[in-house]
C-alpha cells in the first residue's frame, strides 16, 4: 500500500479505553512516514461487531481485535491463517484492496519474539499459570519453544481438560496441576503467567533463589508483585508490554506492507504512555 494514500485502522473491543494499541501504531506510522494513516479505538461488543465490519469501506487497511471479539470475528472473515485457526482466536484483520478480510493471530509469534529477544530460544520444560484465552496462545508459542512437557496450573477439572485438549491440538505435552500447588510452578525454567491482575500476587513469596525466566503477560500496573520478586532474585522477566509491542510490530507490517516496523520507537511510545498514566 503506498504511503501517499490515506488508510484507516482501529482496535476494537469492549472495554477499549485502556488500550495502548493506538499509541503503538501511531508511533509506527510517524516513524514510517505514513502521515495520512490513522488508528483509533472503537468500543465494539459482540452484538455490534457484524454491523461494524459490514460498514468498512475501501479506506480501511486493518483491524486489531481484543476481548471479547477474538473468536466472534472469525465467521465474518473471508480467510483465516493457520496460526489463528490453531487457537480459534483472531487478533488481526488485514483488509485487501478488493475488500477481502483475512484474519491472523500475532499474539503467538509476538510471544515467541518477545522471549527470543530475552535469549529464550528453547527450554526443556515450562509451566503456564492459568487456562484462559491467553493460555492457549501461550501453549501455541511453547509448541515452538519447548522441547518437553508443559504443566498448566488451573482452578478446575474442566479447565484442566480444556488445556490438555489444546495441548493435543497444538502438539504440546500438557500436564495439569491444581492451582493450590502453583508455587511449585516457579521452579520451571520458563513460567508464563496468563492470569488476571492480582491472581498470582500471592506467589511472589515463593520465588526460588535462582529462578529461570518469567513471562508475565500483564503490563499495567507494572511490575506485578510476582515480576518484582522474580527480578529481585535475579531471574529474567519478560512483561506484557514486550508482548504488546512485538505483536503490534507484526500487525503494522501486515497492515501497511512496510517491513520492518520500528520496534524501538513503538516500545518507547508504549513506555512513555504507561509512565504518564
N, C-alpha and C positions, 0 to 999 in steps of 0.2 A: 504494500500500500504506500503510495507516495506521500512524503511528509508535507507536500504543498496543499493537500486536501484536508478538510476538517472531518474528524471522526469522533464518535461518542462512545464511551464505555461507562460502566457503573457497577457497583457492588449492590446486590440485592439480598435482603434478609429481614428478619424481624426478631428482636430489635436490632437496629443497624446504626444508631447514633454513635456508638463507641468505636466503630470500625476504623482501623488505621489504613485501610486499603487506598482511599483517595490520596492520603499523604504520600504513600509509596509510589503509586502510579504517576501522580503529577510530578514528583521529583524525577522520575524516569523520563517523562515527556520533555521536561525542561532540559535535562542533560542531553537528550537525543535531538533537540531542536524541533520537536513536534509541537509548535506553538499553537496550532489550531485544534489540537486534540483536547477533549475534556473528559473528566472522570468524576462521577458523582456518587452519592449514596442514594438508595431508594428503599423506603420502607415498604416491603412487599411480603405478604404472608402466603401460605399455600393456596388459599382461596383466590387471591388476586393474581397469582403467577401466570395462569394461562392468558388472561387478558393483557397483562403487561407484555408478554412475549409476542403475542399476535400483533401488538401495536408497534413493534420495532420496524423501522424503515431503513433505507439504504445508507443512512448516516451512521448506523451502529456498526462498530467493529467487534465488540465483545462484551461479555458479562462475567462478573465474579459472583459466585454463589456462596452464601454462608447459611447457617442454620435458620429455618428448618427446610431449606429448599434443595439440598444437595441430591436427594432422591426424587423429590417431586418434579424436578426439571426434566428427568430422563424421558418420560413419554412425549415431551414437547419438542424433542430434538430429532434431526434427520439422521444423525450418526453419533456413535459413542465410541471412544477409544477403548482399547483392550485394558489399559490401566484403570480407567474409570469403571468399566464393567466388572473388573475383578473384585471391587469392593462396593458396587452398586451406589457409587457416590460421584457426582459431577460437581466440581467447584469452579470450572472454567468453561465458558461457551465462546467459541470463535465463530463469527458470522462472516461468511464469504460474500464475494461481490454479487453472486446470484441469489443471496438471501438464505442459503442453506445454513443450518445451525449444527455445529459439531461440538459435542461435549467431551471434556477431558478432565483429568484429575492431576493437578500439580502439587497437591499435598504430599503424595507418596514420593515422587522424585525430589521434592523440596526437603523432606525429612532425610533422604539419603545424602543429598548435597550438604545439608547443614552438619550432619555427622562427619562426613568425609572432610569438611573444612576443618574440623577439630581433630583430624587424624584417625577417625574411626572408620576403617575400610572393611574390616571383618572381625567378628567376635565368635567365640566358640559356643556361647550361650547368652541368653538375655532374659530379662523379666519385664513384664508390662503391668502397670498398675491401672486397673480399670478395664471396662469392657464395653464402652460406648462406641460411637461412630469413629472417633479419633483412634481408638484402639485397633479397629480393623485396618485403618490406614497404616498404623504402626506395624502390624503384622505383615502387610504388603511390603513395607520398607525392609523389615527383617528378613523377608524372603530373599532379598538381595545381599544383605549384610551378615546374616547369622548362619553359621555352618551347622549348629547343633540345636538343642531344644530351647523352646521359649516357654517360660512359666507365666501364666496370666493370673493375677490375684483379683478375685471377683467377690461380689457380695451375695450371690445367689447361685443355685444349681442351674437355673435357666440361663443366666449369663455365662456360666462356665460352658454349658453345652453350645451356646452360640459361638463362643471363642474357639472351641475345638472344631466346630463346623467351618468357621472361617479359615482355620489352620489347614484343614483338609483341602479346602478350595484353593488356597494360596500355596500349598506345598510346604507348609511350615509345621514342624513337630511341636504342637501346642499341648502343654500340660496345664492343668488348672489347680489352684490352691485357694483356700478361704482367705478373705480379706483380713481376718483376725491374725493371720500369720504373715502379713505384708512386710513386717520388719525383716524377715528372712530374705526378702527380695533384694535387699540393699547390698548383698554380697555378690550379686551377679556382676560380670564385667561391664554390662550395659543395662541400665534401668531406664525405661521410658514411662514417665508419669503422664497419664492421659486424663486424670480425674479433675473435676471442677475445683475452683478456688476453695481452699480450706480443707479439702478432703484428705490430703496427705500431710497436713501440717504436723500431726502427732508423730509422724515417722522421723522428724528432724532429730530427735534424741537418740535414734537408733542407728545413725550413720556410722559405719565401721571406721576403723582407724586408717585404712588405706583403700578408700573407695575407688571404683573404676570410673565410668562415665555416666552421668545423669543427663537425660534429655527430658526436661520439664516443659510441656507444651504451653504452659501459661506465660503471659507476658505482662499482665497487669493485675495486682501490684507485683513488682519485681524488685529484688529477688524474693521468691517464696521462702518460707522458713526452711523447707527441705533443701532448696538450692543454696541458701546461705550456709546452712550447716555442712553441706557437701563441699562447698568451696573452702570453708574453714578447715576441713580435714584434708585438703589438698587434692580433691577429686576434680576432674574436668566436668564442666557444666555447659550444656547447650540449652538455650532458652527458647521460649515461644516466639520472641522477635526474630531469632535466627530462622526459624521455620517460616514465619510470615514473610520475611524478606526473600528467602530462597524460592518459595512458591510464587511470590509476586513477580520475581525476575522471570520465571518461566511463563507466567501469564502475559507479561509485557511483550516478551519475544514472540509468543504465539499470536497475539492480537495485532501487533504492529509490523511483524516481519523483520524487525531490527534486532540483530544479534552481534555481540552480546548486549543484554540490558545492563545498565550501570549499577551493579550491585552495591558498590561503596556509597554512591550518592543516595541510593534508596535506604540503605541501613542508617546513614547519618540522619536523614529526614525522619525516619521512624524513631530513632533515639531522641532527637530533639522534641518531637511531638509528645513522646511519653514523659520526658522530663518536664514539659510545660503543663502537664495535667495535674 
